[in-house]
Amino acid sequence: MAPKILLMDSPLSDIATAREIAPAGMDLIVEPLGSDAFKAALGEADFLVGFGNRTIDAALYATAPKLKLFQLLSAGYDTVDIEAARGAGIPVCNNGGANSTAVSEHAVMLMMAVCRRLVWQHESVVSGRWRGNDPGSTKLFELRDKVLGLVGLGAIGKKVARLANAFGMRVQYYDIRRVSEAEEDALHVRFRLLNEILRSSDLVSLHVPLTAASKHMIGAEELALMKPTAYLVNTSRGPVIDEKALIAALEGGVIAGAGLDVFDQEPPPADNPLFRLKNVVLTPHYAGPTWDNQQARFRNAFDNCQRVARGEKPLWVIPELQ
């Protein structure tokens, strides 16, 4: 009997692409998570592919006796019930950096957008104010020679470093897993402690997974360490920042501005104070899913399914389950 891949249907996934590159010799079943059809297919599924969801818990694993792998299409795994997966003996794997180019480009885009006040410039043009009617008070900044502090130097952080090098930025990083000096030299980055990153960087960009240790790792105390001319960029997960503390810092001039793709609550409520601030640029948690990486996400996912089917260990198992 052919191994079965159960793919969760999602607006973020192009199912036609998945069907096009699905492995030969495997059955691809596409159903919405939680539907009756999904529950029926789960009992015979060898591999589960999709995004993390808290409903994928111990009770669900108990109904999937043949399951050998939970393969994520995302890099983040904060919505995965890790203890349930551990108890069921199911490895959980991220997408192997399939969206790392997209997120790294998006992070640099937000850096440029806040430094060049892109939204303000756009609004000035469409409202008929051209250059805002007060060009003398406008301060726009280049990336060249600015100090970029990366918090997290995984697949995405490394690509941000390479892009920043091309802009002539000076890059430093903090990560609980330091890279070798040879890799630092190759990436043109240098390790600094987190408080050093915050104090000395002109831009701070966050690239860490959301865990108990990283939740609110950037709060009022950390923001107070930053330069009043500095910008904070977050394309990781919203709760890595204490959002209330960030709003206070943005309103009080503690930092100059922020570029955010992620929020404490998603979608954010209509009365979120960030919406009325002029020193922020906001995007709707859309750094990762580009049309270009649809194939990469599914290619990595299906390759991992094939590896496990051959009796090999899967790639990209999340750290907590390694």
C-alpha positions in Angstrom: 0.0 0.0 0.0 1.4 3.4 -1.0 2.4 5.7 1.9 -0.1 8.5 2.5 0.7 12.2 3.0 -2.1 14.1 4.6 -1.8 17.8 3.7 -3.8 20.4 5.6 -5.6 22.7 3.2 -4.7 26.4 3.9 -5.1 29.8 2.2 -1.3 30.1 2.5 -0.6 27.0 0.4 -1.0 26.6 -3.3 -2.5 23.1 -3.5 -2.0 22.9 -7.3 1.8 23.3 -6.7 1.7 20.6 -4.0 -0.1 18.2 -6.3 2.3 18.9 -9.2 5.4 18.0 -7.2 4.0 15.3 -4.9 6.3 12.3 -4.7 5.6 9.4 -7.1 4.5 6.3 -5.3 2.8 8.3 -2.5 -0.8 9.2 -2.1 -1.4 12.9 -1.4 -4.7 13.7 0.5 -5.7 17.3 1.0 -8.3 18.1 3.6 -9.0 21.1 5.9 -7.7 20.5 9.5 -10.5 19.4 11.8 -12.9 18.4 9.0 -14.6 15.1 9.0 -12.7 14.1 5.9 -9.4 15.1 7.6 -10.3 13.0 10.7 -11.2 10.0 8.5 -7.9 10.3 6.5 -5.8 10.7 9.7 -6.1 7.0 10.7 -4.3 5.9 7.6 -1.9 8.8 7.2 1.9 8.2 7.4 2.8 11.8 7.2 1.1 15.0 8.3 2.1 18.2 6.4 0.9 21.8 7.2 1.1 24.5 9.8 1.2 24.2 13.5 -2.1 24.2 15.4 -2.9 23.6 19.1 -5.6 21.2 18.1 -2.9 18.8 17.0 -2.6 17.3 20.4 -2.2 14.0 22.2 -5.8 13.1 21.5 -5.3 13.6 17.8 -2.0 11.6 17.7 -3.9 8.8 19.4 -6.2 8.6 16.3 -3.2 8.4 13.9 -1.4 5.1 14.7 0.6 5.0 11.4 1.9 8.6 11.7 5.7 8.9 11.4 6.3 12.6 10.9 4.6 16.0 11.4 6.2 18.2 8.7 5.7 22.0 9.0 5.5 24.3 6.0 6.6 27.2 8.3 9.9 28.0 10.0 8.2 28.9 13.3 6.7 26.2 15.5 5.3 28.2 18.4 1.8 26.8 17.8 3.0 23.2 18.0 2.1 21.0 21.0 5.7 19.8 21.6 4.8 17.7 24.6 2.1 15.9 22.7 4.5 15.2 19.8 7.1 13.9 22.2 4.6 11.7 24.0 3.5 10.2 20.7 7.1 9.8 19.5 6.4 11.9 16.4 9.3 14.1 15.1 8.2 17.6 14.2 10.3 19.4 11.5 10.3 22.9 10.2 10.5 23.9 6.6 14.3 23.8 6.3 14.7 27.5 5.5 12.3 27.4 2.5 11.1 30.9 3.3 14.4 32.3 4.6 15.0 34.4 1.4 11.5 35.9 1.6 11.8 36.8 5.3 15.3 38.2 5.0 14.3 40.4 2.1 11.2 41.5 4.0 13.3 42.4 7.0 15.6 44.6 4.9 12.6 46.1 3.2 11.2 47.1 6.6 14.6 48.6 7.5 14.6 50.7 4.4 10.9 51.6 4.8 11.4 53.0 8.3 14.7 54.7 7.6 13.3 56.4 4.5 9.8 57.0 5.9 8.3 55.2 2.9 4.7 55.3 4.1 4.9 59.0 5.0 6.4 59.8 1.5 3.6 57.8 -0.2 0.9 59.6 1.8 2.5 63.0 1.1 2.4 62.4 -2.7 -1.2 61.0 -2.8 -2.5 63.8 -0.6 -1.0 66.5 -2.8 1.6 67.6 -0.3 4.4 66.4 -2.5 7.4 66.5 -0.1 5.2 67.0 2.9 5.4 70.8 2.7 8.2 70.8 5.2 11.3 69.2 3.7 13.6 70.9 6.1 12.4 68.9 9.1 12.4 65.5 7.3 15.2 63.2 8.3 15.8 60.2 6.0 18.6 57.8 6.6 20.7 55.5 4.5 21.6 51.9 5.5 25.3 52.3 4.5 27.6 52.4 7.6 24.8 51.8 10.0 25.3 49.2 12.7 22.8 46.3 12.3 22.2 44.1 15.4 20.8 40.7 14.6 19.1 38.9 17.4 19.2 35.3 16.1 21.6 34.0 13.5 19.8 31.0 12.0 19.0 30.5 8.4 17.1 33.8 8.1 19.5 35.8 10.2 22.5 34.7 8.1 20.7 35.8 4.9 19.9 39.1 6.5 23.6 39.5 7.3 24.6 38.8 3.7 22.1 41.4 2.4 23.2 43.9 5.0 26.8 43.4 3.8 25.8 44.3 0.3 24.4 47.6 1.7 27.6 48.4 3.4 26.2 47.9 6.9 28.3 46.8 9.9 26.7 43.6 11.3 26.8 42.2 14.8 24.7 39.4 16.2 23.6 37.7 19.4 22.5 34.1 19.5 22.5 31.4 22.2 24.2 29.2 19.6 27.4 31.0 18.5 28.8 30.2 15.1 32.5 29.6 14.6 35.0 32.4 14.0 35.5 31.1 10.5 31.8 31.5 9.8 31.8 34.9 11.4 34.5 35.9 9.1 32.7 34.5 6.1 29.5 36.4 7.1 31.3 39.5 8.1 29.6 39.5 11.5 30.8 39.7 15.1 29.2 38.2 18.2 28.0 40.6 20.9 26.0 40.1 24.1 22.4 41.2 23.8 22.8 44.3 25.9 25.7 45.3 23.7 23.6 44.8 20.6 20.8 47.0 22.0 23.1 49.8 23.1 25.2 50.1 20.0 23.0 49.2 17.0 21.3 51.7 14.7 18.9 49.0 13.7 17.9 45.8 15.6 16.3 43.0 13.7 14.8 40.0 15.5 15.1 36.4 14.1 14.4 34.0 17.0 11.8 31.4 17.5 9.0 32.1 20.0 9.7 29.9 23.1 9.2 30.4 26.8 12.7 31.9 27.0 12.2 34.3 24.1 8.7 35.6 25.0 9.0 39.3 25.8 12.8 39.2 25.6 12.5 42.7 24.3 10.6 44.7 27.0 10.8 48.1 28.5 14.2 47.5 30.1 15.7 46.4 26.8 14.1 49.1 24.7 15.5 51.7 27.2 19.0 50.5 26.3 18.5 51.3 22.6 19.6 54.6 21.0 16.8 57.2 20.6 17.7 57.2 16.9 17.5 53.4 16.6 14.8 51.3 14.8 13.5 47.9 15.8 12.4 45.4 13.1 10.5 42.2 13.9 9.7 39.5 11.4 9.9 36.6 13.8 6.9 36.3 16.2 5.0 39.1 17.9 5.3 38.1 21.5 9.1 38.2 21.3 8.4 41.9 22.0 6.4 43.2 24.9 4.0 45.1 22.6 2.7 47.5 25.3 6.3 48.4 26.2 7.1 48.9 22.5 4.1 51.2 22.0 5.2 53.3 25.1 8.7 53.5 23.7 7.5 54.6 20.3 5.2 57.2 21.8 7.8 58.5 24.2 10.7 58.8 21.7 12.7 56.0 23.5 13.4 54.7 20.0 12.9 56.3 16.6 10.6 53.8 15.0 9.8 50.2 14.2 9.0 47.9 11.3 6.7 45.0 12.3 5.4 42.0 10.4 4.1 40.3 13.6 1.9 41.2 16.6 0.9 40.0 20.0 -2.6 39.2 18.6 -3.1 38.3 15.0 -4.9 39.8 13.4 -4.5 42.8 15.7 -7.6 44.4 17.0 -8.9 47.5 15.3 -8.0 49.7 18.3 -4.4 48.6 18.4 -2.4 51.8 19.3 0.2 50.9 16.7 -2.2 51.8 14.0 -2.2 55.5 14.9 1.6 55.9 15.2 3.5 57.6 12.4 6.9 56.1 13.2 5.9 52.5 12.4 5.6 50.5 9.2 3.3 47.4 9.6 2.7 44.4 7.4 0.3 41.5 8.0 2.6 38.6 9.0 3.3 38.2 5.3 7.1 38.1 5.2 7.3 34.4 4.6 4.7 33.3 2.1 5.8 34.4 -1.4 4.8 32.8 -4.7 8.4 31.9 -5.2 8.8 29.7 -2.2 5.6 27.6 -2.6 7.6 25.0 -4.4 10.5 25.2 -1.9 8.2 24.6 1.0 6.5 21.5 -0.5 9.8 20.3 -2.0 11.4 20.2 1.5 8.3 18.8 3.1 8.0 15.9 0.6 11.7 15.2 0.6 11.5 14.7 4.4 8.5 12.4 3.9 10.5 10.3 1.5 13.5 10.2 3.8 11.4 8.8 6.6 9.7 6.4 4.3 13.1 5.0 3.4 13.9 4.5 7.1 16.2 7.6 7.3 16.1 10.3 10.0 14.2 13.4 9.0 16.0 16.7 8.5 15.2 19.9 10.4 13.7 18.4 13.5 12.9 21.3 15.9 15.5 21.7 18.7 13.2 20.6 21.5 12.7 17.2 19.9 16.3 16.5 18.8 
